[in-house]
């Protein structure tokens, strides 16, 4: 890898508009049918009528929102994205808090492959796809929340279930970002334990994570209030193809509320709780993938099996060495190979 952490999905908000070229993250290219195999599972989204019809002058949009004490949400999507469809249907159209979103936010949809010009400020005008690249968009949807000074104050990479999404909305609407991080805010919102930690045959009990040098390292962050952890275990972690991919890793599960002494992959003395805070973990379950002591990527949203497996292969089989710029370069190459062999590919489990 040409940069030490090229595929950090959670980016420092202050650097959203100053990413080096080697650290760019891109959304997956729209799948294309081959003459033999077909790619299925894409879903076309329609926006709620109350999404803002913007002239894509973001300064003007933020000023208009501020006049009503609202924040702006940039909803970055792509055509055929099944996660965008699910997010729109469950969290915007059918959510019990739809009225709350309309009262507190102006939502502007942007296409990560679009050619419309976006004026972010007086000095910055670029196309939607150039903006997506500048923002380091890897997964769609990506939601970026702007305060009334046009500063990014929160970010969601990928699908969130309605309960977790509402917590982020509350964080921004209450302007809690002025006094605490999103992770700290979410910690105060956690309810009584709803998840009993589940074992897995590939979990290893290792306190010195820097000792893992011969294989890639997968760290799974969970906690007792995790809403989606059972789904992960019942779904991906129970699938033979996923377990085969995980055999190429040393897999360690951490309770990100634990104060047990451990050593981080970089040799730092820490605890699971401190490591999660250092990494900016604000969603459970999050799977962070390392190799040779460096973080390669993290999975911090719901993914369907094909993409989840592809990201594991990208690190576990070290395809990042051949495709250093984007994990979806590997996934797209894999898709092309399968369809050229007459095999159908489904990118959605629904």
Buried (B, 14 or more C-beta within 10 A) or exposed (E): BEEEEBBBBBBEBEEBBEBEEEBBBBBBBEBEEBEEBBBEBBBEBEBBEEBBEBEBBBEEBBEBBBEEEBBBBBBBBBBBBBBBBBBBBBBBBEBEBBEBBBEBBBBBBBBBBBEEEBBBEEEBBBBBBBBBBBBBBBBBBBBBBBBBEBEBBBBBBBBBBBEBBBBBBBBBBEEBBEEEBBBEBBBEEBEEEEBEBBEBEBBEEBEEBBEBEEBBBBBBBBBBBBBBBBBBBEBBBEBEBBBEBBEBBBBBBBBBBBEEEBBBBBEEEBBBBBBBBEBBBBBBBBBBBBBBBBBBBBBBBBBBBBBBBBBBBBBBBBBBEEBBBBBBBBBBEBBBEBBEEEEEBBBBBE
